[in-house]
Amino acid sequence: MLWGFAFGAFPVGFQVWIVRAAPDQAEGASGLLVAAFQTAIATGAIGGGLLVDHVGALGGPLFAVVAMTLGALLTLRHGPRNSAPIPSSQPGAETA
């Protein structure tokens, strides 16, 4: 259910963002957004098909594991380094 809600809100959020970013060019910006989505879908389909052709049925899951591992390593290596505590927003709260 959460996945369905997030997936359903994703295109709507992008559409709202693009209209706010270019309010006087909303139609053109919306067209570019649709073209970008279609290009991403086509590229993923072609890449996935080539991966399955060359590696086999385990190519997709293998690629996902490698991509998630690299993403996690990059995040750990280059992620935020600020370890300062978040100040309390409650009135009268003392800071240490």
Buried (B, 14 or more C-beta within 10 A) or exposed (E): EEEEEEEEEEEEEBBEEBBEEBEEEBEEBBEEBEEEEEEEEEEEEEEEEEBBEEEEEEBEEEBEEEEEEEEEEEEEEEEEEEEEEEEEEEEEEEEE
